Amino acid sequence: MPHELNIVLVEPEIPMNTGTIGRLCLATESTLHLIEPLGFEISDSQLKRAGLDYWKYVNFKTYSGLEVFLEKIPPSAQKIFFSTKGEKDFFQHTFQPGAYLFFGSETRGLPRNLLQTNKDQTFCIPQYDERVRSINIANAVSIATYEAIRQLGV
């Protein structure tokens, strides 16, 4: 597919979420990048259960840390960071083929220094009820991925 999206999970903690995101990546032919430390083992049965029998087909890579990962991707690649701290909603963003969509851990989100140095590329998914702290990461990845695909015309 021409969209070539990259989903980046920085220090994910919950295997069920990562398994669900892996299944989404397979369905959308996106690459999943997992930044260690992970809160589970890739062989975790909960990860496999959420990914069903698809996990063996998921195009995923693991990296020993965020700095290692950032050194391996093209400097010119579009990087979009998703956070409840983002000041602009992601509907204001124009996605490009090959974009890297970054999501943080379930309990900590993305590292503060990453958000500060990439403020102009940090977006939130709008939430209309202030009682909700955040949207589940698997849902957030789904929303962002399909909006990117919609924009790219795939």
Secondary structure in CASP SS format (residue, H / E / C, confidence):
PFRMAT SS
TARGET T0000
AUTHOR 0000-0000-0000
METHOD secondary structure of the structure
MODEL  1
M C 1.00
P C 1.00
H C 1.00
E C 1.00
L C 1.00
N E 1.00
I E 1.00
V E 1.00
L E 1.00
V E 1.00
E C 1.00
P C 1.00
E C 1.00
I C 1.00
P H 1.00
M H 1.00
N H 1.00
T H 1.00
G H 1.00
T H 1.00
I H 1.00
G H 1.00
R H 1.00
L H 1.00
C H 1.00
L H 1.00
A H 1.00
T H 1.00
E C 1.00
S C 1.00
T E 1.00
L E 1.00
H E 1.00
L E 1.00
I E 1.00
E C 1.00
P C 1.00
L C 1.00
G C 1.00
F C 1.00
E C 1.00
I C 1.00
S C 1.00
D C 1.00
S H 1.00
Q H 1.00
L H 1.00
K H 1.00
R H 1.00
A H 1.00
G H 1.00
L H 1.00
D H 1.00
Y H 1.00
W H 1.00
K H 1.00
Y H 1.00
V C 1.00
N C 1.00
F E 1.00
K E 1.00
T E 1.00
Y E 1.00
S C 1.00
G C 1.00
L H 1.00
E H 1.00
V H 1.00
F H 1.00
L H 1.00
E H 1.00
K H 1.00
I C 1.00
P C 1.00
P C 1.00
S C 1.00
A C 1.00
Q C 1.00
K E 1.00
I E 1.00
F E 1.00
F E 1.00
S C 1.00
T C 1.00
K C 1.00
G C 1.00
E C 1.00
K E 1.00
D E 1.00
F H 1.00
F H 1.00
Q H 1.00
H C 1.00
T C 1.00
F C 1.00
Q C 1.00
P C 1.00
G C 1.00
A C 1.00
Y E 1.00
L E 1.00
F E 1.00
F E 1.00
G C 1.00
S E 1.00
E C 1.00
T C 1.00
R C 1.00
G E 1.00
L C 1.00
P C 1.00
R H 1.00
N H 1.00
L H 1.00
L H 1.00
Q H 1.00
T H 1.00
N C 1.00
K H 1.00
D H 1.00
Q H 1.00
T E 1.00
F E 1.00
C E 1.00
I C 1.00
P C 1.00
Q C 1.00
Y C 1.00
D C 1.00
E C 1.00
R C 1.00
V C 1.00
R C 1.00
S C 1.00
I C 1.00
N C 1.00
I H 1.00
A H 1.00
N H 1.00
A H 1.00
V H 1.00
S H 1.00
I H 1.00
A H 1.00
T H 1.00
Y H 1.00
E H 1.00
A H 1.00
I H 1.00
R H 1.00
Q H 1.00
L H 1.00
G C 1.00
V C 1.00
END
